[in-house]
Amino acid sequence: MVEDCLSVVNAALVDSGYTVSIADSFSREMPNLVIDEFTDFQFNASLKDFKAKNPEVKVFVILTEFFSRRYGVESFNFLGGLPDASMLALLRVVIKTYRNDLGCLEAKEVLHALVLSPFLFISLIQNAKNWIRGHLGQSVREKVYFLIRQLGFSAAIQYFEGWITLHPSIMENSPKYLSLKNHIGTIYPVVTLRGVAGFQKGGRRLGVMFSGSLTPYRAKFFAKFARIAICLGVFRRIGRVRIKSADGGSIADEFFSIHPPKAKNAKYSSPVRIYRAIEIDSTIPVITRCHGQHPIENICFYYRNRFSVKEMIDAYTQKERFIPDFIKKLDHYNDLAVSMNRTTLGRLRERI
């Protein structure tokens, strides 16, 4: 969520001595930081107009998403195959023709869409049910959203003095137009004791919740989790994973929140999602894959196999031992995060 990213960045800036104002418009009096969300044509136009009238005011961007290029198609967080690539290649042409704020349509983009067009038929078959019903499936909508977001970012890159990432691996597959010398550093989420207090004071039931988009891979994992709980004879104790609605829904009362990746071939951890699990939902975050990319992974409960269900129950029933160990790891992580944030924001200060 964009709001969570803003909270992480705001806290780091304040800790490093910056005066911060969160606003919907640009400021002429101080440098500006924006999140890489460039789907709104009005915002894109306002950024262009602001820089045209105030070229001396510096604007920096916070990068939250991962660059991906598959089958020649560039987007954010794209993990699909050829059929999806063919669809996005065509949509890239259509969207750029329809909107004038996402960069000029190039001949090579049209040619690429034509080359991949035979695979578009497969994509249409895969999504036929949704086309017949007159709406896009959630996974398709998400792919289109990230495509537009990446197009908006690539068109806006000319206005930024530099960029800060929210994950140390974001620059790994960055496109050539994103110069590494302008990468100022990474901001790491710092978790306060407010979230910890939620599961410290008790009242949490033995249960598991999930908040996010329910992809086919995640749905398959949750079904497997329920089967394991049934086979181990603990289903009545731990239950199935509760899917929390995207708009927030009811407040979490489960002790655990679980965070499987969106897809089997997902490459990156989700530090802001883990931050939200503790800070906002006051739950113990459970990861099902340890990428080893971000230090916040080290504080999570690691779900390795079917026996991890029993380990989760043991952690809950022995909270008086588990929670102090968790807080100790959290304190160590926070010390590390604060130190790295101050280094990054010290570099930012040199550029302002």
C-alpha positions in Angstrom: 0.0 0.0 0.0 1.2 3.5 -0.8 0.2 4.7 2.6 2.5 2.2 4.3 5.4 3.3 2.0 4.7 6.9 3.0 4.8 5.9 6.7 8.1 4.1 6.3 9.7 7.1 4.4 8.2 9.7 6.7 9.5 8.0 9.9 13.0 7.6 8.4 13.1 11.3 7.4 11.9 12.6 10.7 14.5 10.3 12.6 17.2 11.8 10.4 16.2 15.4 11.3 14.2 16.4 8.3 11.1 18.6 8.5 8.5 16.7 6.6 5.1 17.8 5.1 2.9 15.3 3.3 0.9 17.0 0.7 -1.1 16.5 -2.6 0.8 19.2 -4.4 4.4 20.2 -5.1 6.3 22.7 -2.9 8.4 25.5 -4.3 9.9 26.1 -0.8 11.6 22.7 -0.3 12.7 19.6 -2.2 10.0 17.2 -3.1 9.9 13.4 -2.8 7.2 11.4 -4.7 6.3 7.7 -4.8 6.6 5.9 -8.1 2.8 6.0 -8.8 2.4 7.6 -12.2 -0.9 6.2 -13.4 -2.9 9.4 -12.9 -2.7 11.7 -16.0 -3.5 14.8 -14.0 -0.6 14.1 -11.6 1.7 13.4 -14.5 0.7 16.7 -16.1 1.1 18.6 -12.8 4.7 17.2 -12.4 5.6 18.3 -15.9 4.1 21.7 -15.4 5.8 22.2 -12.0 9.3 21.4 -13.3 8.7 23.6 -16.4 7.9 26.6 -14.1 10.4 25.7 -11.3 13.4 24.0 -12.8 15.5 24.9 -9.8 13.4 23.0 -7.3 14.7 19.4 -6.9 12.3 16.4 -7.1 13.4 12.9 -5.9 11.4 9.7 -6.4 10.9 6.8 -4.1 11.1 3.5 -6.0 8.8 0.8 -4.5 8.3 -1.7 -7.4 10.7 -4.1 -9.2 11.6 -3.6 -12.8 11.1 -6.7 -15.0 11.7 -7.4 -18.7 10.4 -10.6 -20.1 10.1 -11.5 -23.8 11.1 -7.9 -24.6 8.2 -6.5 -22.5 9.1 -4.0 -19.8 6.9 -3.5 -16.8 6.8 -3.5 -13.0 6.5 -6.9 -11.2 5.8 -8.8 -14.4 6.2 -12.6 -14.0 4.0 -13.9 -16.7 4.7 -16.0 -19.8 4.5 -15.3 -23.5 0.6 -15.0 -23.7 0.7 -12.3 -21.0 3.7 -10.6 -22.7 1.8 -10.5 -26.0 -1.2 -8.9 -24.3 1.0 -6.3 -22.6 2.9 -5.6 -25.8 -0.4 -4.8 -27.6 -1.7 -2.8 -24.6 1.5 -0.8 -24.6 0.7 0.4 -28.1 -3.0 1.1 -27.4 -2.3 3.0 -24.1 0.4 5.1 -25.6 -1.8 5.9 -28.6 -4.7 6.9 -26.2 -2.6 8.9 -23.7 0.0 11.6 -24.4 1.5 11.6 -20.9 3.2 8.2 -21.0 5.8 8.9 -23.6 5.9 8.8 -27.4 4.9 5.5 -29.2 8.0 4.1 -31.0 8.0 2.0 -34.1 9.9 -0.8 -32.4 7.0 -1.1 -29.8 4.5 -1.6 -32.7 6.8 -4.1 -34.3 7.3 -6.0 -31.1 3.5 -6.2 -30.6 3.1 -7.6 -34.1 5.9 -10.2 -33.5 4.2 -11.4 -30.3 0.6 -11.2 -31.7 0.3 -15.0 -32.5 0.5 -15.6 -28.7 -2.3 -13.1 -28.1 -4.8 -15.7 -29.1 -3.7 -18.0 -26.3 -4.1 -15.1 -23.9 -7.6 -14.4 -25.1 -8.5 -18.1 -24.5 -7.0 -18.0 -21.0 -9.1 -15.0 -20.1 -12.2 -15.8 -22.2 -14.5 -16.1 -19.2 -13.6 -12.6 -18.0 -14.0 -11.1 -21.5 -17.4 -12.7 -22.0 -18.5 -11.3 -18.6 -17.4 -7.9 -19.8 -14.7 -7.3 -17.2 -11.0 -8.0 -16.6 -9.9 -10.6 -14.1 -8.0 -9.4 -11.1 -4.6 -10.7 -12.3 -5.1 -9.0 -15.7 -6.1 -5.7 -14.1 -3.0 -5.9 -11.9 -0.8 -6.5 -14.9 -2.3 -3.6 -16.8 -2.0 -1.3 -13.7 1.7 -2.1 -13.3 2.3 -1.6 -17.0 0.7 1.9 -16.9 2.6 2.7 -13.7 5.9 1.7 -15.4 5.1 3.7 -18.5 4.3 6.8 -16.4 7.6 6.4 -14.4 9.7 6.0 -17.6 8.1 9.2 -19.0 8.7 11.1 -15.7 12.3 10.0 -15.0 13.6 13.2 -16.7 12.3 15.3 -13.9 14.1 13.6 -11.0 17.4 14.5 -9.4 17.8 11.0 -7.9 16.0 8.0 -6.5 15.7 6.2 -3.2 14.6 2.5 -3.1 12.5 0.7 -0.5 14.3 -2.6 -1.3 18.0 -3.2 -1.8 17.3 -5.4 -4.8 15.2 -2.9 -6.8 18.2 -1.6 -8.9 19.3 -5.1 -9.9 17.3 -5.3 -13.1 16.9 -1.5 -13.6 16.7 -0.3 -17.2 19.6 1.5 -18.8 17.9 4.9 -18.6 18.0 4.6 -14.8 21.6 5.7 -13.9 23.0 3.9 -10.9 25.0 7.0 -10.0 21.7 8.7 -9.1 20.6 5.9 -6.7 21.0 7.6 -3.3 20.4 4.5 -1.3 17.7 2.3 0.4 15.3 3.2 3.2 14.4 0.3 5.6 11.2 0.1 7.6 11.6 0.7 11.3 9.0 -1.1 13.5 7.9 0.7 16.6 6.7 -0.9 19.8 3.1 0.2 19.1 2.6 -2.9 16.9 4.4 -5.2 19.3 2.1 -4.1 22.1 -0.8 -5.6 20.2 0.3 -9.2 20.5 2.2 -8.6 23.8 -0.9 -7.8 25.8 -2.7 -11.0 24.9 -6.2 -11.6 23.6 -5.0 -12.8 20.3 -6.4 -16.2 19.2 -4.4 -19.0 17.6 -5.1 -18.3 13.9 -3.6 -17.1 10.7 -4.6 -14.1 8.5 -3.6 -12.9 5.1 -4.0 -9.5 3.5 -3.3 -8.9 -0.2 -4.2 -10.0 -3.7 -5.3 -13.7 -3.8 -3.3 -15.0 -6.7 -3.7 -18.6 -7.9 -0.4 -19.5 -6.3 -1.4 -18.1 -2.9 -4.8 -19.8 -3.1 -3.1 -23.1 -3.8 -0.8 -22.6 -0.8 -3.7 -21.8 1.6 -5.6 -24.9 0.5 -2.5 -27.0 1.2 -2.2 -25.3 4.6 -5.7 -26.3 5.5 -5.1 -29.9 4.3 -2.0 -30.1 6.5 -3.8 -28.8 9.5 -6.5 -31.5 9.0 -4.0 -34.3 8.6 -2.1 -33.2 11.7 -5.4 -33.1 13.6 -5.0 -29.4 14.5 -7.5 -27.8 12.1 -10.0 -27.1 14.8 -7.3 -25.3 16.8 -5.6 -23.2 14.1 -8.3 -23.2 11.4 -7.9 -22.1 7.8 -6.1 -18.9 6.7 -8.5 -16.0 7.0 -8.4 -13.7 3.9 -8.6 -10.1 5.0 -10.4 -7.9 2.4 -8.4 -5.4 0.4 -10.2 -2.4 1.9 -9.1 -3.3 5.4 -12.1 -5.2 6.7 -12.2 -6.3 10.3 -9.3 -5.7 12.6 -7.0 -8.7 12.8 -7.4 -10.8 16.0 -5.1 -13.7 14.8 -1.7 -14.2 16.3 0.0 -14.9 12.9 -0.2 -13.3 9.5 1.2 -15.3 6.6 3.0 -13.9 3.5 3.5 -16.3 0.6 4.9 -14.8 -2.7 2.4 -13.9 -5.4 3.8 -16.5 -7.8 6.1 -19.5 -7.8 8.7 -17.6 -9.7 8.6 -14.5 -7.6 12.2 -13.3 -6.8 11.9 -10.7 -4.1 10.8 -10.3 -0.5 8.2 -7.8 0.7 9.7 -5.7 3.6 6.9 -3.2 3.6 4.3 -6.0 3.9 6.2 -7.5 6.8 6.4 -4.0 8.4 2.6 -3.6 8.1 2.0 -7.1 9.6 3.7 -6.0 12.8 3.2 -2.2 12.9 -0.5 -2.1 11.8 -2.0 -5.6 12.2 0.0 -6.4 15.3 0.7 -10.0 14.1 3.7 -12.2 14.0 4.7 -12.3 10.3 5.2 -15.8 8.7 7.1 -16.1 5.5 7.1 -19.2 3.3 10.2 -18.3 1.3 13.4 -16.7 2.6 15.0 -14.8 -0.2 17.9 -13.6 2.0 17.7 -10.1 0.5 16.5 -8.0 3.3 17.3 -8.1 7.1 13.7 -7.8 8.1 13.3 -11.4 6.9 15.4 -12.5 9.8 12.7 -11.5 12.4 9.9 -13.5 10.7 8.7 -17.0 11.5 9.9 -19.2 8.7 7.3 -21.7 7.4 9.4 -24.4 5.8 7.2 -27.5 5.6 4.2 -29.3 7.1 5.9 -29.5 10.5 6.0 -25.7 10.7 2.3 -25.8 11.5 3.1 -27.6 14.8 5.9 -25.1 15.4 3.5 -22.2 15.0 1.2 -23.8 17.6 4.1 -24.3 19.9 5.1 -20.6 19.5 1.6 -19.5 20.4 1.2 -21.8 23.4 4.7 -20.7 24.7 4.3 -17.0 24.1 6.1 -16.1 27.3 9.3 -17.5 25.6 8.6 -16.8 22.0 7.7 -13.1 22.2 10.8 -11.9 24.1 13.0 -13.7 21.5 11.0 -12.1 18.7 11.4 -8.6 20.3 15.1 -9.2 20.7 15.5 -9.9 17.0 13.3 -7.0 16.2 15.4 -4.6 18.3 18.6 -5.8 16.5 16.9 -5.3 13.1 15.7 -1.8 14.1 19.2 -0.7 15.1 20.5 -1.9 11.8 17.7 -0.2 9.8 18.1 3.1 11.6 21.8 3.1 10.9 21.4 2.4 7.2 18.6 4.9 6.9 20.7 7.7 8.4 23.5 6.8 5.9 21.1 7.0 2.9 19.4 10.2 4.1 22.8 11.8 4.8 23.6 11.3 1.1 20.2 12.8 0.3 21.1 15.9 2.3 24.3 16.3 0.3 22.2 16.6 -2.9 19.6 19.0 -1.7 
